Amino acid sequence: MEWINYYGIANMKKVAENLDGWLRRRIRMCIWKGWKKIKTRHENLVKLGLNTYKAWEYANTRKGYWRISNSPILSRTLTNKHLKEMGLTLILETYNLKHQLG
């Protein structure tokens, strides 16, 4: 993220927060879209710690990918910590690090 070095002198904290939120939601959407079958969605939600009944309820949803990506269930199961463990680098953290170092 070299562009953060370039814009490091500017105050773009709010922009970084909004962009991080959008990226996390988009990644959740892509993960949900990758679990194409109801059975796969159910199994993965249970693996992530959701009880079987709720997992089955959400696996059978007819809502679109983008709408589900903002649901409380996906936010609770695919947490920010889980996304970081998968390798997501937050823009806000990088910005704060560069901004503190000057």
C-alpha positions in Angstrom: 0.0 0.0 0.0 2.5 2.5 -1.2 -0.2 5.2 -1.8 -0.6 5.5 2.0 3.0 6.8 2.1 2.1 9.4 -0.6 -1.1 10.5 1.2 0.4 10.0 4.7 0.6 13.7 5.3 -3.1 14.1 4.6 -5.8 13.4 7.2 -7.7 10.6 5.6 -8.7 8.6 8.6 -12.4 8.6 7.9 -11.8 7.6 4.3 -9.7 4.6 5.5 -12.4 3.6 8.0 -15.1 3.7 5.3 -12.9 1.8 2.8 -12.0 -0.9 5.4 -15.7 -1.4 6.2 -16.6 -1.7 2.5 -13.7 -4.2 1.9 -14.6 -6.4 4.8 -18.2 -6.5 3.6 -17.1 -7.3 0.0 -14.8 -10.1 1.3 -17.6 -11.6 3.3 -19.8 -11.4 0.2 -17.2 -13.3 -1.9 -16.8 -16.0 0.8 -20.6 -16.4 1.0 -20.8 -16.6 -2.8 -18.1 -19.3 -2.8 -20.2 -21.4 -0.6 -22.6 -22.1 -3.4 -24.7 -25.0 -2.0 -27.0 -24.9 1.0 -25.2 -27.8 2.5 -21.8 -26.1 2.2 -23.1 -22.9 3.8 -24.6 -24.8 6.6 -21.4 -26.8 7.3 -19.2 -23.7 7.2 -21.5 -21.7 9.5 -21.5 -24.5 12.0 -17.7 -24.8 11.8 -17.5 -21.0 12.5 -19.5 -21.6 15.7 -23.1 -20.9 14.8 -25.7 -23.3 16.3 -27.2 -25.8 13.8 -30.7 -24.3 13.7 -29.6 -20.8 12.9 -27.0 -22.1 10.5 -29.7 -24.0 8.6 -32.0 -20.9 8.7 -29.4 -18.7 7.2 -28.0 -21.3 4.7 -31.5 -21.4 3.2 -31.9 -17.7 2.7 -33.1 -16.2 -0.6 -31.5 -12.8 0.1 -28.8 -11.6 -2.3 -25.1 -11.9 -1.6 -24.5 -8.3 -0.9 -27.4 -8.1 1.6 -26.3 -11.2 3.4 -22.7 -9.9 3.7 -24.0 -7.2 6.1 -26.1 -9.6 8.2 -25.4 -10.0 11.9 -24.8 -13.7 11.4 -22.0 -13.3 8.9 -20.5 -10.4 11.0 -20.6 -12.6 14.0 -19.1 -15.7 12.3 -16.7 -14.1 9.8 -15.4 -11.6 12.4 -12.7 -9.0 11.7 -10.3 -11.2 13.7 -11.1 -14.2 11.4 -10.5 -12.1 8.3 -7.2 -10.8 9.7 -6.2 -14.5 10.3 -7.0 -15.1 6.7 -4.5 -12.4 5.6 -6.5 -9.2 5.4 -4.4 -6.1 6.0 -6.5 -3.2 7.3 -5.9 0.1 5.5 -6.7 2.0 8.7 -4.0 0.1 10.7 -1.4 0.8 7.9 -2.4 4.5 7.8 -2.2 4.8 11.6 1.3 3.2 11.6 2.6 5.5 8.9 0.9 8.5 10.5 2.5 7.8 13.9 5.9 7.4 12.5 5.7 10.7 10.7 
